[in-house]
């Protein structure tokens, strides 16, 4: 005959503890992934927009055309994303060897639960410098 011992109030506690432990481990990871992904996306897009705006300015024929091309590119990038990028400054000229600096700002989410709530509190500024080609043929 086998001795089973007294189980009492502890019967079935392991599955409950296992489910609770998995929930307590996976929930923070899920919240972190859901929160960090939009932050990385906005930083990457802002940096790329600054680089594209600076490049559009550098290859333009004149300063006015360069500014218009840079703003147009940032507007095109804005059209493809649910957040707003702002070309806050575009400095430099088109002399050979000069440096053009483009600065793009985007609101960074601090608290995010996609589709539920999002608070934009901090601004992120991306800056890119592009050099005008020394051997560029100018009109």
MOLINWO-V12321 format. One record per helix or strand. SS is the DSSP state (helix for helix, strand for strand). FROM is the first residue (numbers start at 1). TO is the last residue. Records with the same first field share a line. If there is no record, write none. Layout:
SS = FROM-TO / FROM-TO
This chain:
helix = 8-10 / 13-58 / 63-79
strand = 85-91 / 99-113 / 117-131
